[in-house]
Amino acid sequence: MLDTSPATPVLRVRGVHKWFGETPVLRGIDLGVSAHEVVVLIGASGSGKSTLLKTVNLLEGVDDGQIFLAGDDITDPRVDVDRVRARIGVVFQHYNLFPHLTVLDNVTLASRKVFGEKREVAERRGRELLTRIGLQDKAKDYPDRLSGGQQQRVAIVRALTTDPELLLLDEITSALDPQLVGEVLDLVRELKASGSTIVMATHEMSFARRVADRVVFLKDGRIIESGSPQQLFDDPQHPDTREFLSRLRDPLA
């Protein structure tokens, strides 16, 4: 049964383990995310950030532990995976737009096919969102006519059209040219201001400092340290966190 009490986190990850063959990738992850909170995952490549997001969206099964979405155990083997995924918006580093569909059709596809909205209703909402990100004039264009930054913004809007309870963003700027990063991160800032609940993996430390309510540092599949951006970046407590941040400042250290 859905627990709608105010204290119920939108996301609760409890003791999650994940192996790929003999290799442990997640080692006992515990994480809670409250409504309207922005949690940013940081850590080196291979630390488990992307795998954690994939387990939350049920793209990867867990080998031990539980994941709860608004109080529902979504790791229960009896769960309807498609219904769970319909409650979560996901954007990956590669835009994954359908090349044979227009921007508007990409944005409205889930609303029409998954939720059964009438085309005119879905398109009205889609145009409103495209206007919000300044791409209303691209509605009838195909993805190959857009810049990388525009495609990623469309991918984010596509994830928002179904009003997801939780938004997962996985390295959404890593495939972009540096000059396009800013426009995508501006949109994430707007989503934070509008009250979205977001878990985001990123290598953009300056952005994490500006947008996160909480920063979580992972290493070797474990959460090493978690805290406010000011605390974690300015006064990290764990030596592994200090080493990671020092290497970002001086890659040759």
C-alpha positions, 0 to 999 in steps of 0.5 A: 500500500502507498504510504503518503505520510509526510515523513515518507521519503520519495526514495529509500534505498536500503542495504542494496548490493549488486554484483556483475558476475564475481565483481561487487558493484554496489556494496550495501547502499543506504540512501533516502531522498525526501520530496523536493530534494536534489541529491547529487552523486559524485565519485570516480568512474566505476564507483557505482553511480550509474548502476545505483540509478539503474537499480532505482529504475529497475534497469538492473535487478538488485542481488540483496536489499530493497528499494522503496518508491514513496513507500512501495517496495519496487524490488518486490518480484511481484511488482509491475515494472512498467508501472514503476518506471512510469512513475520515474523520469530518467535521462541518460548521458546519451539523449536516446531520442527517436530519430524518426520522430519529431521533437513533439512526438518524442516529448509526447510519446510516453503520455500517449502510449503509456498513460493513454492521453489523447494526442491533443492533450499530450501535445498541448502539454508538450508545447508548453514544456518546449516553450518553457525551455525556448524550443517551441519553434523546434517542435516539428523538427527531427532530432538531427536538426538540433544541437547536442544541448538542445537534444538533451534539453528535449530528453529532459522535457520528455522525462517531465511530461508524465509528472514523475515522482522522481527524476534520475539524471545520469551524467547528462552533460558528459556527452556535450561540448563544453559550451553546451553544458551551461544550457542543460544545467540551467534547465536543471536549476529551473527544475530544482526551483520548481520543486522536482525531486532529483537524484543526479550523477555528475562530474560537474563539481561546481554545478553540484555545489550550486544545485544540490541539497545534499552531495553523496560521494561513492567509492567502490560501490559504497557511500563514503560520505554525505553532506551539504555541498558546503560541508562536503566540498569545503570540509570533507571528513573522510580521507577518501573524499579529500583525496578525490576532491584534491585530484579534481583540483590537481589531476597530476597529484 
